[in-house]
């Protein structure tokens, strides 16, 4: 927490990214309060709740779409679902990366060789074709299943980053002193090494979250994601199916794309701010 507060005080990119992301999360959290009265208790993903292509009105502030669903509810629900998938997948991928990275970096030997080989092989597996195949054989996938599947292809980056940091840290004098004083491996990891890795864990989480959301949007945009949950990627897919641009319905595509751009931009700014805080030389190069 002190690291995040220090980033907030010293880095403008980090502050801007946090503010944008906080606003988006706030909108997603209050989304159900806004659209529940509009839908009269129905699910945002339920088609046929209203007449198709209704214009904006007091009852439907942004109108309805080609499946008879309220557009405002679609956008709010899609924002919340996409953020949920990204954060859950990012957290799971970071946890896997921490577990593998700590064991490989600290223990070394055959444990390091085996787990590092697995991580390297996993990184060269073309994730997108595998995700497409899984989406085709798992038509009833839900938010949590999708998050787990996406996390399984996001953890190697975090593992390699953490591994590299621990290999360097375990040779530092304060770690050697802890070993000499008789501290066990777990005590050294959690009291001496882990606190100094927190910045890199946050950065790994940011990369994993963005990667998961990009994969989710890619699957949904080509029609291979679950149709029973509304996401921003699904809205992009529907906009393409309804030929939104040729019909002048620009908002059907621009709003979900714009929300995704804001999410990615905010996370990128947060990540860049943390990198500059950890390595001030990056900030100097940026200013030049």
C-alpha positions as CSV (number, residue, x, y, z in Angstrom):
1,X,0.0,0.0,0.0
2,X,2.9,2.4,0.8
3,X,4.2,1.7,-2.7
4,X,0.9,2.7,-4.3
5,X,0.6,5.9,-2.2
6,X,4.2,6.8,-3.1
7,X,3.3,6.3,-6.8
8,X,0.2,8.5,-6.4
9,X,2.2,11.3,-4.8
10,X,5.1,11.3,-7.3
11,X,3.8,10.2,-10.7
12,X,1.2,12.0,-12.8
13,X,0.6,9.1,-15.2
14,X,-0.2,6.9,-12.3
15,X,-2.7,9.4,-10.9
16,X,-4.5,9.9,-14.2
17,X,-4.7,6.1,-14.8
18,X,-6.1,5.5,-11.3
19,X,-8.7,8.3,-11.7
20,X,-9.9,6.9,-15.1
21,X,-10.0,3.3,-13.9
22,X,-11.8,4.4,-10.6
23,X,-14.5,6.2,-12.6
24,X,-15.0,3.2,-14.8
25,X,-15.2,0.8,-11.9
26,X,-17.7,3.2,-10.1
27,X,-19.9,3.3,-13.2
28,X,-19.8,-0.6,-13.4
29,X,-20.7,-0.9,-9.7
30,X,-23.7,1.4,-9.9
31,X,-24.8,-0.1,-13.2
32,X,-27.2,-2.6,-11.7
33,X,-28.9,0.2,-9.7
34,X,-29.4,2.1,-12.9
35,X,-30.6,-0.6,-15.3
36,X,-32.6,-2.9,-12.9
37,X,-35.6,-0.5,-12.9
38,X,-35.3,-0.2,-16.7
39,X,-35.4,-4.0,-17.2
40,X,-38.0,-4.6,-14.5
41,X,-35.9,-7.3,-12.9
42,X,-34.9,-9.1,-16.2
43,X,-31.4,-10.0,-17.1
44,X,-29.5,-7.6,-19.4
45,X,-28.7,-10.6,-21.6
46,X,-32.3,-11.6,-22.1
47,X,-33.4,-11.0,-25.7
48,X,-36.9,-9.9,-26.7
49,X,-37.6,-7.9,-23.5
50,X,-38.6,-4.9,-25.6
51,X,-39.4,-3.9,-29.1
52,X,-36.5,-3.9,-31.5
53,X,-34.7,-0.7,-32.5
54,X,-36.7,1.7,-30.3
55,X,-35.4,5.3,-30.3
56,X,-34.1,6.9,-27.2
57,X,-36.8,7.8,-24.7
58,X,-37.3,8.3,-21.0
59,X,-38.0,4.6,-20.6
60,X,-35.0,3.7,-22.7
61,X,-32.4,6.5,-22.6
62,X,-30.3,5.0,-25.4
63,X,-33.0,3.1,-27.1
64,X,-33.0,-0.6,-27.8
65,X,-31.0,-2.9,-30.2
66,X,-31.6,-5.6,-32.7
67,X,-32.5,-8.2,-30.1
68,X,-34.9,-6.0,-28.2
69,X,-32.6,-5.3,-25.3
70,X,-32.0,-1.9,-23.6
71,X,-28.8,-0.4,-24.9
72,X,-27.9,1.5,-21.7
73,X,-28.2,-1.8,-19.8
74,X,-26.1,-3.6,-22.3
75,X,-23.3,-1.0,-22.0
76,X,-23.4,-0.9,-18.2
77,X,-23.6,-4.7,-17.9
78,X,-20.9,-5.2,-20.5
79,X,-18.5,-2.8,-18.8
80,X,-19.0,-4.6,-15.5
81,X,-18.6,-8.1,-17.0
82,X,-15.5,-7.2,-19.0
83,X,-13.8,-5.6,-15.9
84,X,-14.7,-8.6,-13.8
85,X,-13.3,-11.1,-16.3
86,X,-10.1,-9.0,-16.6
87,X,-9.5,-8.6,-12.9
88,X,-10.3,-12.2,-11.9
89,X,-8.2,-13.6,-14.7
90,X,-5.4,-11.1,-13.9
91,X,-5.5,-12.1,-10.2
92,X,-5.4,-15.8,-11.0
93,X,-2.6,-15.4,-13.5
94,X,-0.6,-13.3,-11.0
95,X,-1.1,-15.9,-8.3
96,X,0.1,-18.7,-10.6
97,X,3.1,-16.5,-11.6
98,X,4.0,-15.8,-8.0
99,X,3.8,-19.5,-7.0
100,X,6.0,-20.7,-10.0
101,X,8.3,-17.7,-9.9
102,X,9.1,-18.0,-6.2
103,X,9.7,-21.7,-6.4
104,X,11.9,-21.5,-9.5
105,X,13.8,-18.4,-8.4
106,X,14.5,-19.2,-4.8
107,X,14.9,-23.0,-4.8
108,X,16.9,-23.3,-8.0
109,X,18.2,-26.7,-9.0
110,X,15.9,-29.3,-10.6
111,X,12.8,-27.5,-9.4
112,X,13.9,-24.4,-11.3
113,X,14.8,-26.4,-14.4
114,X,11.5,-28.2,-14.6
115,X,9.1,-25.3,-13.8
116,X,11.1,-22.9,-16.0
117,X,10.9,-25.4,-18.9
118,X,7.1,-25.7,-18.4
119,X,6.7,-21.9,-18.4
120,X,8.8,-21.5,-21.5
121,X,6.9,-24.2,-23.3
122,X,3.6,-22.6,-22.2
123,X,4.7,-19.2,-23.6
124,X,5.2,-20.6,-27.1
125,X,1.8,-22.3,-27.3
126,X,-0.4,-20.1,-29.6
127,X,-3.0,-19.1,-27.0
128,X,-5.6,-17.7,-29.4
129,X,-6.2,-20.8,-31.5
130,X,-6.5,-22.8,-28.2
131,X,-8.9,-20.3,-26.8
132,X,-11.0,-20.5,-30.0
133,X,-11.1,-24.3,-29.8
134,X,-12.1,-24.2,-26.2
135,X,-14.8,-21.7,-26.9
136,X,-16.2,-23.9,-29.6
137,X,-16.5,-27.0,-27.3
138,X,-17.7,-25.0,-24.3
139,X,-20.8,-23.2,-25.4
140,X,-22.2,-22.7,-21.9
141,X,-19.1,-21.0,-20.4
142,X,-19.7,-18.5,-17.6
143,X,-17.7,-15.5,-16.3
144,X,-15.6,-17.5,-13.9
145,X,-14.9,-20.4,-16.3
146,X,-13.8,-17.9,-18.9
147,X,-11.6,-16.1,-16.4
148,X,-9.8,-19.3,-15.4
149,X,-9.3,-20.3,-19.0
150,X,-7.8,-16.9,-19.9
151,X,-5.6,-17.0,-16.7
152,X,-4.1,-20.3,-17.8
153,X,-2.5,-18.5,-20.8
154,X,-1.4,-15.3,-18.9
155,X,0.7,-16.6,-16.0
156,X,4.1,-17.3,-17.7
157,X,5.0,-13.6,-18.1
158,X,4.5,-13.0,-14.4
159,X,6.4,-16.1,-13.5
160,X,9.4,-15.2,-15.6
161,X,9.5,-11.6,-14.3
162,X,9.3,-12.7,-10.6
163,X,11.8,-15.5,-11.3
164,X,14.4,-13.0,-12.6
165,X,13.9,-10.6,-9.7
166,X,14.2,-13.4,-7.1
167,X,17.4,-14.8,-8.6
168,X,19.0,-11.4,-8.1
169,X,17.4,-10.7,-4.7
170,X,18.4,-14.0,-3.0
171,X,22.1,-13.1,-3.5
172,X,21.8,-9.7,-1.7
173,X,23.4,-9.2,1.7
174,X,20.2,-8.9,3.8
175,X,18.9,-12.3,2.4
176,X,22.3,-13.9,3.2
177,X,22.2,-12.5,6.7
178,X,18.7,-14.0,7.2
179,X,19.9,-17.4,6.1
180,X,22.9,-17.2,8.5
181,X,20.6,-16.2,11.4
182,X,18.7,-19.4,10.9
183,X,15.5,-18.2,9.3
184,X,13.6,-20.8,7.3
185,X,12.9,-20.5,3.6
186,X,9.3,-19.4,4.0
187,X,10.2,-16.8,6.5
188,X,12.9,-15.4,4.2
189,X,10.5,-15.4,1.3
190,X,7.7,-13.5,3.0
191,X,9.6,-11.2,5.3
192,X,12.7,-10.4,3.2
193,X,11.9,-10.9,-0.5
194,X,8.2,-10.6,-0.9
195,X,7.9,-6.9,0.3
196,X,10.5,-5.9,-2.3
197,X,8.6,-7.6,-5.1
198,X,5.3,-5.9,-4.6
199,X,5.9,-3.3,-7.4
200,X,6.6,-6.1,-9.9
201,X,3.6,-8.0,-8.7
202,X,1.4,-5.1,-9.4
203,X,2.9,-4.6,-12.8
204,X,2.5,-8.3,-13.6
205,X,-1.2,-8.1,-12.5
206,X,-1.7,-5.1,-14.9
207,X,-0.2,-7.0,-17.9
208,X,-2.2,-10.1,-17.1
209,X,-5.4,-8.1,-16.8
210,X,-5.0,-6.4,-20.1
211,X,-4.0,-9.6,-21.8
212,X,-7.1,-11.4,-20.5
213,X,-9.4,-8.6,-21.6
214,X,-7.9,-8.5,-25.1
215,X,-8.3,-12.2,-25.5
216,X,-11.9,-12.0,-24.3
217,X,-12.8,-9.2,-26.7
218,X,-11.1,-11.1,-29.5
219,X,-13.2,-14.2,-28.9
220,X,-16.4,-12.3,-28.4
221,X,-15.9,-10.1,-31.5
222,X,-15.7,-13.1,-33.8
223,X,-18.7,-14.7,-32.2
224,X,-17.0,-17.5,-30.2
225,X,-17.6,-16.2,-26.7
226,X,-20.6,-17.1,-24.5
227,X,-23.9,-15.4,-25.6
228,X,-25.5,-15.8,-22.2
229,X,-23.5,-12.9,-20.7
230,X,-23.1,-9.4,-22.0
231,X,-19.6,-8.1,-22.5
232,X,-18.1,-5.2,-24.4
233,X,-16.7,-7.7,-26.9
234,X,-20.1,-9.2,-27.5
235,X,-21.5,-5.7,-28.1
236,X,-18.8,-5.2,-30.8
237,X,-19.8,-8.5,-32.4
238,X,-23.4,-7.5,-32.5
239,X,-22.5,-4.1,-34.0
240,X,-20.7,-5.9,-36.8
241,X,-23.6,-8.3,-37.3
242,X,-26.1,-5.4,-37.5
243,X,-23.8,-3.5,-40.0
244,X,-23.9,-0.5,-37.6
245,X,-21.6,1.7,-39.7
246,X,-23.4,1.3,-42.9
247,X,-26.7,2.0,-41.2
248,X,-25.4,5.1,-39.4
249,X,-25.7,3.5,-35.9
250,X,-22.2,4.6,-35.0
251,X,-22.8,4.5,-31.3
252,X,-23.3,0.7,-31.3
253,X,-19.6,0.3,-32.1
254,X,-18.0,3.4,-30.8
255,X,-19.3,3.2,-27.2
256,X,-18.0,-0.3,-26.4
257,X,-14.7,0.3,-28.3
258,X,-14.3,3.7,-26.5
259,X,-14.9,2.0,-23.1
260,X,-12.3,-0.6,-23.9
261,X,-9.8,2.0,-25.0
262,X,-10.3,3.9,-21.7
263,X,-9.8,0.7,-19.7
264,X,-6.6,-0.2,-21.6
265,X,-5.3,3.4,-21.4
266,X,-5.9,3.6,-17.7
267,X,-4.2,0.3,-16.9
268,X,-1.3,1.2,-19.3
269,X,-0.8,4.6,-17.5
270,X,-0.9,2.9,-14.1
271,X,1.7,0.4,-15.2
272,X,3.9,3.0,-16.8
273,X,3.7,5.1,-13.6
274,X,4.7,2.2,-11.5
275,X,7.6,1.4,-13.8
276,X,8.8,5.0,-13.7
277,X,8.6,5.0,-9.9
278,X,10.6,1.8,-9.6
279,X,13.1,2.9,-12.2
280,X,13.4,6.8,-12.2
281,X,15.6,6.6,-15.3
282,X,12.5,5.8,-17.4
283,X,10.9,9.0,-16.3
284,X,14.0,11.0,-17.3
285,X,14.0,9.4,-20.8
286,X,10.3,10.2,-21.2
287,X,10.8,13.8,-20.2
288,X,13.6,14.2,-22.8
